[in-house]
Amino acid sequence: MTHTPTSRRRFQQWLAIAPLAAWLAHRPASAHGEKHERGAAAAPVVKEQKPWGIAAEPTEAKRTIQIRMSDNMRFTPSHLDVTEGETLRLRAANRGKVLHEIVIGTPEELQAHAEMMKKHPGMEHDEPYMAHVAAGKRGDITWTFNRAGDFEFACLIPGHYEMGMRGTIRVKPRA
């Protein structure tokens, strides 16, 4: 079997986070994770304009896109095409055995948040553009993409982002 520099690098990255992944798989859920699982009795959504759009009520979604998360540190699909003004329900289904999350943002915002998560892995936050999803569960984000541009989504749990658990969103201008 031939190993390319890329496959060697991925294997080395995996070795670097394997202890973390094992710890995450066997620890109790933190408050960080608990706050993100939204149920039927969720509080009203706080709507704050972000560069990538604004939160929406679940009843406003015109389309649902299921995004699968797995312990191979990938999202499927990893790219979404959206039309400016479209309101989507992003339904994140965790098919893995460890906690994952999905967070929407600009590449710069996601990178900064990932760095903060490394320094403070137990930090609590609950924003409408993110969902923490326990193993075997699912979580929803309902979002209106009212700004055209290229954005991303990622799992910012320490180690996951670094292993490539991210995707892209292209919001095309309205015709």
FITORFI-444750 format. One record per residue: residue in three letters; residue number from 1; x negated, y, z of N, C-alpha, C in turn. Coordinates in Angstrom, 2 decimals. Each point is the difference from the previous one (the first is absolute). Layout:
BEGIN
+------+-----+---------+---------+---------+---------+---------+---------+---------+---------+---------+
! code ! pos !      nu !      nv !      nw !     cau !     cav !     caw !      cu !      cv !      cw !
+------+-----+---------+---------+---------+---------+---------+---------+---------+---------+---------+
!  ala ! NUM !       X !       Y !       Z !       X !       Y !       Z !       X !       Y !       Z !
...
+------+-----+---------+---------+---------+---------+---------+---------+---------+---------+---------+
***
This chain:
BEGIN
+------+-----+---------+---------+---------+---------+---------+---------+---------+---------+---------+
! code ! pos !      nu !      nv !      nw !     cau !     cav !     caw !      cu !      cv !      cw !
+------+-----+---------+---------+---------+---------+---------+---------+---------+---------+---------+
!  met !   1 !   -0.84 !   -1.17 !    0.00 !    0.84 !    1.17 !    0.00 !   -0.89 !    1.24 !    0.00 !
!  thr !   2 !    0.26 !    0.92 !   -0.90 !   -0.76 !    1.23 !   -0.10 !    0.66 !    1.08 !    0.85 !
!  his !   3 !   -0.81 !    0.69 !    0.77 !    0.51 !    1.09 !    0.83 !   -0.42 !    1.32 !   -0.61 !
!  thr !   4 !    0.93 !    0.83 !   -0.31 !   -0.29 !    1.33 !   -0.53 !   -0.29 !    0.93 !    1.16 !
!  pro !   5 !   -0.63 !    1.14 !   -0.27 !   -0.23 !    0.96 !    1.09 !    1.30 !    0.42 !    0.69 !
!  thr !   6 !    1.08 !    0.09 !   -0.79 !    1.30 !    0.38 !    0.59 !    0.51 !   -1.07 !    0.94 !
!  ser !   7 !   -0.08 !   -1.27 !   -0.41 !    0.51 !   -1.07 !    0.88 !   -0.86 !   -0.13 !    1.24 !
!  arg !   8 !   -1.31 !    0.19 !   -0.12 !   -0.88 !   -0.03 !    1.18 !    0.36 !    1.14 !    0.95 !
!  arg !   9 !    0.24 !    1.20 !   -0.57 !    0.35 !    1.15 !    0.83 !    1.31 !   -0.24 !    0.73 !
!  arg !  10 !    1.01 !   -0.55 !   -0.69 !    1.28 !   -0.28 !    0.64 !   -0.17 !   -1.04 !    1.12 !
!  phe !  11 !   -0.82 !   -1.01 !   -0.25 !   -0.24 !   -1.01 !    1.02 !   -0.70 !    0.62 !    1.21 !
!  gln !  12 !   -0.98 !    0.86 !   -0.24 !   -0.69 !    0.67 !    1.11 !    0.97 !    0.89 !    0.77 !
!  gln !  13 !    0.90 !    0.70 !   -0.73 !    1.00 !    0.83 !    0.68 !    0.92 !   -0.88 !    0.84 !
!  trp !  14 !    0.41 !   -1.13 !   -0.56 !    0.87 !   -0.91 !    0.74 !   -0.69 !   -0.48 !    1.26 !
!  leu !  15 !   -1.29 !   -0.39 !   -0.10 !   -0.73 !   -0.43 !    1.18 !   -0.05 !    1.09 !    1.06 !
!  ala !  16 !   -0.12 !    1.24 !   -0.45 !   -0.08 !    1.11 !    0.95 !    1.30 !    0.19 !    0.77 !
!  ile !  17 !    1.15 !   -0.28 !   -0.63 !    1.27 !    0.25 !    0.70 !    0.64 !   -1.28 !    0.53 !
!  ala !  18 !   -0.56 !   -1.17 !   -0.28 !    0.61 !   -1.25 !    0.45 !    0.25 !   -0.01 !    1.52 !
!  pro !  19 !   -0.97 !    0.44 !    0.83 !    0.30 !    0.03 !    1.45 !    1.17 !    0.92 !    0.33 !
!  leu !  20 !    0.09 !    1.14 !   -0.67 !    1.10 !    0.92 !    0.22 !    1.33 !   -0.63 !   -0.40 !
!  ala !  21 !    0.02 !   -0.65 !   -1.16 !    1.23 !   -0.65 !   -0.47 !    0.44 !   -1.08 !    0.98 !
!  ala !  22 !   -0.94 !   -0.77 !    0.54 !    0.35 !   -1.03 !    0.97 !    0.56 !    0.63 !    1.27 !
!  trp !  23 !   -0.62 !    1.08 !    0.45 !    0.49 !    0.70 !    1.19 !    1.41 !    0.54 !   -0.24 !
!  leu !  24 !    0.23 !    0.63 !   -1.15 !    1.32 !    0.54 !   -0.30 !    1.07 !   -1.09 !   -0.04 !
!  ala !  25 !   -0.37 !   -1.16 !   -0.53 !    0.97 !   -1.09 !   -0.13 !    0.43 !   -0.56 !    1.35 !
!  his !  26 !   -0.85 !    0.12 !    1.01 !    0.29 !   -0.64 !    1.29 !    0.30 !    0.96 !    1.13 !
!  arg !  27 !    0.06 !    1.29 !   -0.29 !    0.30 !    0.97 !    1.06 !    1.49 !    0.28 !    0.04 !
!  pro !  28 !    0.50 !    0.46 !    1.13 !    1.41 !    0.41 !    0.04 !    0.20 !    1.23 !   -0.88 !
!  ala !  29 !    1.20 !    0.19 !   -0.48 !    0.31 !    1.18 !   -0.82 !   -0.20 !    1.25 !    0.84 !
!  ser !  30 !   -0.59 !    1.01 !   -0.60 !   -0.22 !    1.27 !    0.72 !    1.21 !    0.90 !   -0.17 !
!  ala !  31 !    0.02 !    1.04 !    0.78 !    1.08 !    0.98 !   -0.14 !   -0.03 !    0.61 !   -1.39 !
!  his !  32 !   -1.18 !    0.10 !   -0.59 !   -0.12 !    0.55 !   -1.36 !    0.89 !   -0.80 !   -0.95 !
!  gly !  33 !   -0.06 !   -1.31 !    0.10 !    0.81 !   -0.84 !   -0.89 !    1.47 !    0.04 !    0.33 !
!  glu !  34 !    0.34 !    0.03 !    1.26 !    1.39 !   -0.02 !    0.40 !    0.76 !    1.21 !   -0.49 !
!  lys !  35 !   -0.62 !    1.16 !   -0.02 !    0.69 !    1.23 !   -0.36 !    0.38 !    0.05 !   -1.47 !
!  his !  36 !   -0.65 !   -0.79 !   -0.84 !    0.23 !    0.09 !   -1.43 !    1.10 !   -0.92 !   -0.51 !
!  glu !  37 !    0.42 !   -0.96 !    0.76 !    1.03 !   -0.91 !   -0.47 !    1.35 !    0.67 !    0.20 !
!  arg !  38 !    0.61 !    0.39 !   -1.10 !    1.26 !    0.72 !    0.06 !    1.16 !   -0.98 !   -0.15 !
!  gly !  39 !    0.92 !    0.11 !    0.88 !    1.18 !   -0.86 !   -0.07 !    1.21 !    0.78 !   -0.46 !
!  ala !  40 !    1.16 !   -0.62 !    0.07 !    1.23 !    0.61 !   -0.46 !    0.35 !    1.24 !    0.82 !
!  ala !  41 !   -0.44 !    0.05 !    1.26 !    0.35 !    1.12 !    0.87 !   -1.10 !    1.06 !    0.04 !
!  ala !  42 !   -0.74 !    0.13 !   -1.08 !   -1.10 !    0.96 !   -0.04 !    0.52 !    1.42 !    0.13 !
!  ala !  43 !   -0.83 !    0.85 !    0.59 !    0.35 !    1.42 !    0.17 !    0.00 !    0.68 !   -1.36 !
!  pro !  44 !    0.64 !    1.18 !   -0.08 !   -0.01 !    0.73 !   -1.28 !   -1.44 !    0.29 !   -0.44 !
!  val !  45 !   -0.22 !   -0.01 !   -1.29 !   -1.33 !    0.20 !   -0.56 !   -0.39 !    1.47 !    0.09 !
!  val !  46 !   -1.24 !    0.26 !    0.45 !   -0.53 !    1.35 !    0.02 !   -0.50 !    0.30 !   -1.41 !
!  lys !  47 !    0.53 !    1.04 !   -0.62 !   -0.34 !    0.32 !   -1.38 !   -0.98 !    1.16 !   -0.04 !
!  glu !  48 !   -1.25 !   -0.32 !   -0.31 !   -1.06 !    0.99 !   -0.13 !   -0.63 !   -0.15 !   -1.37 !
!  gln !  49 !   -0.04 !    1.06 !   -0.78 !   -0.58 !   -0.05 !   -1.33 !   -1.48 !   -0.34 !    0.09 !
!  lys !  50 !   -0.43 !   -0.99 !   -0.76 !   -1.39 !   -0.40 !   -0.10 !   -0.42 !    0.16 !   -1.47 !
!  pro !  51 !   -1.27 !    0.02 !   -0.29 !   -0.43 !    0.10 !   -1.40 !    0.55 !   -1.13 !   -0.88 !
!  trp !  52 !    0.30 !   -1.15 !    0.61 !    0.49 !   -1.16 !   -0.75 !    1.52 !   -0.15 !    0.08 !
!  gly !  53 !    0.70 !    0.93 !    0.62 !    1.46 !   -0.06 !    0.05 !    0.56 !    0.29 !    1.36 !
!  ile !  54 !    1.22 !   -0.51 !    0.23 !    0.71 !    0.27 !    1.25 !    0.83 !   -1.22 !    0.38 !
!  ala !  55 !    0.13 !   -0.22 !    1.30 !    0.78 !   -1.14 !    0.50 !    1.45 !    0.13 !   -0.43 !
!  ala !  56 !    0.66 !   -1.14 !   -0.12 !    1.41 !   -0.04 !   -0.39 !    0.73 !   -0.97 !    0.91 !
!  glu !  57 !    1.30 !    0.15 !    0.08 !    0.83 !   -0.93 !    0.75 !    0.12 !   -1.29 !   -0.81 !
!  pro !  58 !    0.10 !   -1.15 !    0.66 !    0.12 !   -1.27 !   -0.72 !    1.14 !   -0.03 !   -1.03 !
!  thr !  59 !    1.10 !    0.70 !    0.28 !    1.14 !    0.00 !   -0.92 !   -0.29 !    0.77 !   -1.30 !
!  glu !  60 !   -1.08 !    0.79 !   -0.02 !   -0.34 !    0.79 !   -1.17 !   -0.80 !   -0.78 !   -1.04 !
!  ala !  61 !   -0.51 !   -1.16 !    0.35 !   -0.84 !   -0.78 !   -0.92 !    0.80 !   -0.49 !   -1.20 !
!  lys !  62 !   -0.54 !    0.24 !   -1.18 !    0.62 !   -0.44 !   -1.24 !   -0.59 !   -1.32 !   -0.50 !
!  arg !  63 !   -1.17 !   -0.34 !    0.54 !   -0.69 !   -1.20 !   -0.45 !   -0.84 !   -0.53 !    1.15 !
!  thr !  64 !   -0.11 !   -1.33 !    0.10 !   -0.85 !   -0.64 !    1.01 !   -1.13 !   -0.72 !   -0.71 !
!  ile !  65 !   -1.21 !    0.21 !    0.47 !   -1.17 !   -0.72 !   -0.52 !   -0.57 !   -0.81 !    1.14 !
!  gln !  66 !   -0.08 !   -1.31 !   -0.19 !   -0.60 !   -0.85 !    1.02 !   -1.51 !   -0.04 !   -0.22 !
!  ile !  67 !   -0.73 !    0.26 !    1.06 !   -1.46 !   -0.06 !   -0.03 !   -0.43 !   -1.07 !    1.00 !
!  arg !  68 !   -0.67 !   -1.02 !   -0.51 !   -0.46 !   -1.08 !    0.87 !   -1.40 !    0.33 !    0.54 !
!  met !  69 !   -0.19 !   -0.28 !    1.29 !   -1.29 !    0.17 !    0.66 !   -0.48 !   -1.38 !    0.38 !
!  ser !  70 !   -1.31 !   -0.21 !   -0.08 !   -0.52 !   -1.31 !    0.38 !   -1.35 !    0.14 !    0.69 !
!  asp !  71 !   -0.43 !   -1.09 !    0.60 !   -1.26 !    0.01 !    0.73 !   -1.22 !   -0.03 !   -0.92 !
!  asn !  72 !    0.21 !   -0.04 !   -1.33 !   -1.13 !    0.15 !   -0.91 !   -0.29 !    1.49 !   -0.23 !
!  met !  73 !    0.67 !    0.85 !    0.80 !   -0.19 !    1.45 !    0.01 !    0.38 !    0.63 !   -1.34 !
!  arg !  74 !    1.17 !   -0.42 !   -0.50 !    0.51 !    0.53 !   -1.26 !    1.49 !    0.28 !    0.11 !
!  phe !  75 !    0.45 !    0.96 !   -0.80 !    1.42 !    0.28 !   -0.19 !    0.38 !   -0.51 !   -1.38 !
!  thr !  76 !    1.22 !   -0.54 !   -0.11 !    0.52 !   -0.42 !   -1.30 !    1.41 !    0.52 !   -0.12 !
!  pro !  77 !    0.28 !    0.88 !   -0.96 !   -0.93 !    0.57 !   -0.97 !   -0.91 !    1.04 !    0.66 !
!  ser !  78 !   -1.09 !    0.31 !   -0.70 !   -0.94 !    0.99 !    0.53 !    0.10 !    1.33 !   -0.75 !
!  his !  79 !    0.94 !    0.10 !   -0.94 !    0.21 !    1.26 !   -0.71 !    1.50 !    0.21 !   -0.20 !
!  leu !  80 !    0.45 !    1.23 !    0.24 !    1.40 !    0.36 !   -0.20 !    0.09 !    1.20 !   -0.93 !
!  asp !  81 !    0.96 !   -0.05 !   -0.92 !    0.31 !    1.15 !   -0.85 !    1.34 !    0.54 !    0.45 !
!  val !  82 !    0.04 !    1.30 !    0.25 !    1.19 !    0.66 !    0.53 !    0.23 !    1.26 !   -0.82 !
!  thr !  83 !    1.25 !    0.41 !   -0.11 !    0.33 !    1.26 !   -0.66 !    0.22 !    1.06 !    1.06 !
!  glu !  84 !   -0.54 !    1.19 !   -0.23 !    0.16 !    1.10 !    0.93 !    1.47 !    0.20 !    0.37 !
!  gly !  85 !    0.27 !    0.11 !    1.28 !    1.36 !    0.15 !    0.50 !    0.66 !   -1.31 !    0.40 !
!  glu !  86 !   -0.62 !   -1.12 !   -0.32 !    0.58 !   -1.31 !    0.30 !   -0.15 !   -0.33 !    1.49 !
!  thr !  87 !    1.07 !   -0.56 !    0.58 !   -0.02 !   -0.45 !    1.39 !   -0.05 !   -1.52 !    0.01 !
!  leu !  88 !   -1.03 !   -0.54 !    0.63 !   -0.22 !   -1.45 !    0.03 !    0.02 !   -0.53 !    1.42 !
!  arg !  89 !    0.39 !   -1.24 !    0.11 !   -0.20 !   -0.77 !    1.23 !   -1.18 !   -0.92 !   -0.30 !
!  leu !  90 !   -1.09 !    0.21 !    0.70 !   -1.15 !   -0.90 !   -0.11 !    0.17 !   -1.03 !    1.10 !
!  arg !  91 !    0.25 !   -1.23 !   -0.37 !    0.23 !   -1.06 !    0.97 !   -1.27 !   -0.84 !    0.08 !
!  ala !  92 !   -0.74 !    0.17 !    1.09 !   -1.26 !   -0.70 !    0.21 !    0.26 !   -1.31 !    0.73 !
!  ala !  93 !   -0.36 !   -1.11 !   -0.64 !    0.19 !   -1.33 !    0.59 !   -1.37 !   -0.58 !    0.33 !
!  asn !  94 !   -0.24 !   -0.25 !    1.28 !   -1.28 !   -0.54 !    0.45 !    0.04 !   -1.52 !   -0.08 !
!  arg !  95 !   -0.70 !   -0.55 !   -0.97 !   -0.08 !   -1.45 !   -0.20 !   -1.18 !   -0.61 !    0.75 !
!  gly !  96 !   -0.74 !    0.83 !    0.72 !   -1.19 !   -0.47 !    0.69 !    0.27 !   -0.42 !    1.43 !
!  lys !  97 !   -1.10 !   -0.24 !    0.72 !    0.06 !   -0.42 !    1.39 !   -0.48 !    1.10 !    0.95 !
!  val !  98 !   -0.42 !    1.14 !   -0.56 !   -0.44 !    1.12 !    0.83 !    0.83 !    1.23 !   -0.34 !
!  leu !  99 !   -0.02 !    0.96 !    0.89 !    0.71 !    1.26 !   -0.17 !   -0.57 !    0.77 !   -1.19 !
!  his ! 100 !    0.86 !    0.58 !   -0.82 !   -0.40 !    0.87 !   -1.10 !    0.87 !    1.24 !    0.06 !
!  glu ! 101 !   -0.40 !    1.03 !   -0.76 !    0.82 !    1.20 !   -0.10 !   -0.07 !    0.52 !   -1.43 !
!  ile ! 102 !    0.95 !    0.85 !   -0.32 !   -0.03 !    0.71 !   -1.27 !    0.18 !    1.46 !    0.32 !
!  val ! 103 !   -0.92 !    0.82 !   -0.53 !    0.01 !    1.44 !    0.24 !   -0.15 !    0.67 !   -1.36 !
!  ile ! 104 !    0.86 !    0.97 !   -0.30 !   -0.07 !    0.74 !   -1.26 !   -0.76 !    1.30 !    0.26 !
!  gly ! 105 !   -0.80 !    0.44 !   -0.98 !   -0.68 !    1.28 !    0.14 !   -0.91 !    0.31 !   -1.16 !
!  thr ! 106 !   -0.76 !    1.08 !    0.16 !   -1.03 !    0.31 !   -0.98 !   -1.22 !   -0.84 !    0.34 !
!  pro ! 107 !   -0.89 !   -0.25 !   -0.95 !   -1.21 !   -0.76 !    0.33 !   -0.77 !    0.62 !    1.17 !
!  glu ! 108 !   -0.08 !    1.33 !    0.03 !   -0.75 !    0.68 !    1.06 !    0.67 !   -0.20 !    1.37 !
!  glu ! 109 !    1.31 !    0.12 !    0.04 !    0.73 !   -0.18 !    1.27 !   -0.14 !   -1.44 !    0.50 !
!  leu ! 110 !    0.11 !   -0.96 !   -0.91 !   -0.11 !   -1.41 !    0.41 !   -1.40 !   -0.31 !    0.50 !
!  gln ! 111 !   -1.02 !    0.52 !   -0.67 !   -1.38 !   -0.22 !    0.44 !   -0.21 !    0.58 !    1.40 !
!  ala ! 112 !    0.47 !    1.22 !    0.22 !   -0.15 !    0.63 !    1.32 !    0.74 !   -0.78 !    1.08 !
!  his ! 113 !    1.20 !   -0.47 !   -0.32 !    0.79 !   -0.77 !    0.96 !   -0.69 !   -1.33 !    0.31 !
!  ala ! 114 !   -0.57 !   -0.64 !   -1.04 !   -0.72 !   -1.26 !    0.21 !   -1.18 !    0.19 !    0.94 !
!  glu ! 115 !   -0.73 !    1.11 !   -0.16 !   -1.13 !    0.29 !    0.89 !    0.48 !    0.21 !    1.43 !
!  met ! 116 !    1.11 !    0.71 !    0.17 !    0.56 !    0.23 !    1.32 !    0.43 !   -1.33 !    0.64 !
!  met ! 117 !    0.59 !   -0.88 !   -0.80 !    0.45 !   -1.30 !    0.53 !   -1.19 !   -0.84 !    0.47 !
!  lys ! 118 !   -1.13 !    0.11 !   -0.67 !   -1.20 !   -0.74 !    0.45 !   -0.44 !    0.48 !    1.37 !
!  lys ! 119 !    0.08 !    1.31 !    0.23 !   -0.43 !    0.57 !    1.27 !    1.01 !   -0.23 !    1.11 !
!  his ! 120 !    1.29 !   -0.07 !   -0.35 !    1.08 !   -0.13 !    0.98 !    0.99 !   -1.08 !   -0.48 !
!  pro ! 121 !   -0.40 !   -1.27 !    0.02 !    0.85 !   -1.05 !   -0.57 !    1.36 !   -0.18 !    0.68 !
!  gly ! 122 !    0.17 !    0.45 !    1.22 !    1.27 !   -0.16 !    0.69 !    0.89 !    1.23 !   -0.06 !
!  met ! 123 !   -0.38 !    0.99 !   -0.83 !    0.76 !    1.25 !   -0.02 !    1.44 !   -0.22 !   -0.42 !
!  glu ! 124 !    0.89 !    0.77 !    0.58 !    1.42 !   -0.09 !   -0.32 !    0.40 !    1.13 !   -0.94 !
!  his ! 125 !    0.74 !   -0.34 !   -1.03 !    0.58 !    0.99 !   -0.87 !    1.15 !   -0.63 !   -0.75 !
!  asp ! 126 !    0.94 !    0.81 !   -0.38 !    1.18 !   -0.49 !   -0.69 !    0.45 !    1.08 !   -0.98 !
!  glu ! 127 !   -0.38 !   -0.16 !   -1.22 !    0.35 !    0.96 !   -1.04 !    0.88 !   -0.70 !   -1.02 !
!  pro ! 128 !    0.89 !    0.74 !   -0.67 !    0.89 !   -0.65 !   -0.96 !   -0.69 !   -0.51 !   -1.27 !
!  tyr ! 129 !   -1.26 !    0.36 !   -0.21 !   -0.74 !   -0.49 !   -1.17 !   -0.88 !   -1.20 !    0.33 !
!  met ! 130 !    0.29 !   -0.66 !    1.10 !   -0.76 !   -1.20 !    0.38 !    0.92 !   -1.03 !    0.66 !
!  ala ! 131 !   -0.41 !   -1.25 !   -0.14 !    0.71 !   -1.09 !    0.67 !   -1.02 !   -1.03 !    0.46 !
!  his ! 132 !    0.04 !   -0.34 !    1.26 !   -0.82 !   -1.06 !    0.58 !    0.84 !   -1.27 !   -0.09 !
!  val ! 133 !   -0.57 !   -1.09 !   -0.49 !    0.80 !   -1.20 !   -0.24 !   -0.69 !   -1.22 !    0.62 !
!  ala ! 134 !    0.64 !   -0.59 !    0.98 !   -0.52 !   -1.20 !    0.65 !    0.02 !   -1.19 !   -0.97 !
!  ala ! 135 !   -0.80 !   -1.00 !    0.29 !   -0.06 !   -1.20 !   -0.83 !    1.40 !   -0.60 !   -0.18 !
!  gly ! 136 !    0.33 !   -0.31 !   -1.25 !    1.29 !   -0.61 !   -0.29 !    1.17 !    0.96 !    0.00 !
!  lys ! 137 !   -0.23 !    1.27 !    0.22 !    1.08 !    1.00 !    0.06 !   -0.06 !    0.92 !   -1.22 !
!  arg ! 138 !    0.93 !    0.95 !   -0.02 !   -0.03 !    1.00 !   -1.07 !    0.33 !    1.36 !    0.60 !
!  gly ! 139 !   -0.42 !    1.03 !   -0.72 !    0.26 !    1.37 !    0.42 !    0.28 !    0.85 !   -1.21 !
!  asp ! 140 !    0.81 !    1.03 !    0.17 !    0.41 !    0.86 !   -1.10 !   -0.51 !    1.42 !    0.18 !
!  ile ! 141 !   -0.32 !    0.62 !   -1.13 !   -0.25 !    1.43 !   -0.08 !    0.96 !    0.50 !   -1.07 !
!  thr ! 142 !    0.79 !    1.02 !    0.32 !    0.87 !    0.61 !   -1.00 !   -0.56 !    1.39 !   -0.26 !
!  trp ! 143 !   -0.38 !    0.25 !   -1.26 !   -0.76 !    1.19 !   -0.33 !    0.45 !    0.60 !   -1.31 !
!  thr ! 144 !    0.09 !    1.32 !   -0.04 !    0.28 !    0.72 !   -1.24 !   -1.31 !    0.55 !   -0.52 !
!  phe ! 145 !   -0.38 !   -0.46 !   -1.18 !   -1.24 !    0.44 !   -0.63 !    0.32 !    1.25 !   -0.83 !
!  asn ! 146 !    0.00 !    1.16 !    0.67 !    0.42 !    1.24 !   -0.65 !   -1.17 !    0.83 !   -0.52 !
!  arg ! 147 !   -1.16 !   -0.58 !   -0.05 !   -1.19 !    0.66 !   -0.53 !   -0.67 !   -0.96 !   -0.98 !
!  ala ! 148 !   -0.28 !    0.48 !   -1.21 !   -0.72 !   -0.83 !   -0.98 !   -1.46 !   -0.11 !    0.42 !
!  gly ! 149 !   -0.64 !   -1.12 !   -0.35 !   -1.42 !   -0.17 !    0.29 !   -0.33 !   -1.44 !    0.28 !
!  asp ! 150 !   -1.27 !   -0.20 !    0.35 !   -0.50 !   -1.34 !    0.33 !   -0.24 !   -0.07 !    1.50 !
!  phe ! 151 !    0.62 !   -1.00 !    0.63 !   -0.08 !   -0.18 !    1.43 !   -0.38 !   -1.44 !    0.28 !
!  glu ! 152 !   -0.11 !   -0.34 !    1.27 !   -0.39 !   -1.36 !    0.37 !    0.84 !   -0.51 !    1.16 !
!  phe ! 153 !   -0.07 !   -1.30 !    0.21 !    0.51 !   -0.62 !    1.21 !   -1.07 !   -0.96 !    0.48 !
!  ala ! 154 !   -0.05 !   -0.21 !    1.31 !   -1.08 !   -0.82 !    0.56 !    0.40 !   -0.56 !    1.35 !
!  cys ! 155 !   -0.73 !   -1.02 !    0.40 !    0.07 !   -0.52 !    1.37 !   -1.22 !    0.58 !    0.70 !
!  leu ! 156 !    0.24 !    0.80 !    1.03 !   -1.08 !    0.71 !    0.68 !   -0.44 !   -0.66 !    1.29 !
!  ile ! 157 !    0.46 !   -1.21 !    0.24 !   -0.48 !   -0.75 !    1.17 !   -1.49 !   -0.22 !   -0.21 !
!  pro ! 158 !   -0.82 !    0.25 !    1.04 !   -1.45 !   -0.10 !   -0.18 !   -0.42 !   -1.30 !   -0.69 !
!  gly ! 159 !   -0.79 !    0.18 !   -1.05 !   -0.52 !   -1.12 !   -0.79 !    0.83 !   -0.28 !   -1.23 !
!  his ! 160 !    1.30 !    0.19 !    0.04 !    0.87 !   -0.33 !   -1.12 !   -0.24 !    0.96 !   -1.17 !
!  tyr ! 161 !   -0.03 !    1.28 !    0.28 !   -0.22 !    1.01 !   -1.04 !   -1.36 !   -0.21 !   -0.67 !
!  glu ! 162 !   -1.01 !   -0.27 !    0.83 !   -1.35 !   -0.20 !   -0.51 !   -0.11 !   -1.24 !   -0.90 !
!  met ! 163 !    0.87 !   -0.97 !    0.23 !    0.01 !   -1.22 !   -0.83 !    0.81 !    0.19 !   -1.28 !
!  gly ! 164 !    0.56 !    1.17 !   -0.21 !    0.70 !    0.28 !   -1.24 !    1.50 !   -0.10 !    0.07 !
!  met ! 165 !    0.58 !    0.04 !    1.19 !    1.46 !   -0.11 !    0.13 !    0.61 !    1.36 !   -0.27 !
!  arg ! 166 !    0.15 !    0.30 !   -1.29 !    0.55 !    1.29 !   -0.44 !    0.60 !   -0.14 !   -1.39 !
!  gly ! 167 !    0.82 !    0.96 !   -0.33 !    0.64 !    0.02 !   -1.31 !    0.20 !    1.43 !   -0.47 !
!  thr ! 168 !    0.50 !    0.14 !   -1.22 !    0.17 !    1.32 !   -0.59 !    1.45 !    0.25 !   -0.37 !
!  ile ! 169 !    0.37 !    1.29 !    0.03 !    1.34 !    0.43 !   -0.40 !   -0.18 !    1.15 !   -0.99 !
!  arg ! 170 !    0.53 !   -0.16 !   -1.18 !   -0.03 !    1.08 !   -0.98 !    1.42 !    0.55 !   -0.10 !
!  val ! 171 !    0.14 !    1.27 !    0.38 !    1.29 !    0.69 !   -0.08 !   -0.04 !    0.85 !   -1.26 !
!  lys ! 172 !    0.77 !   -0.42 !   -0.99 !    0.03 !    0.69 !   -1.29 !    0.98 !    1.16 !    0.05 !
!  pro ! 173 !   -0.38 !    1.14 !   -0.62 !    0.91 !    1.16 !    0.00 !    1.32 !   -0.34 !   -0.68 !
!  arg ! 174 !    1.07 !    0.63 !    0.49 !    1.30 !   -0.16 !   -0.64 !   -0.08 !    0.50 !   -1.43 !
!  ala ! 175 !    0.73 !   -0.66 !   -0.87 !    0.00 !    0.40 !   -1.43 !    0.75 !    1.29 !   -0.21 !
+------+-----+---------+---------+---------+---------+---------+---------+---------+---------+---------+
***
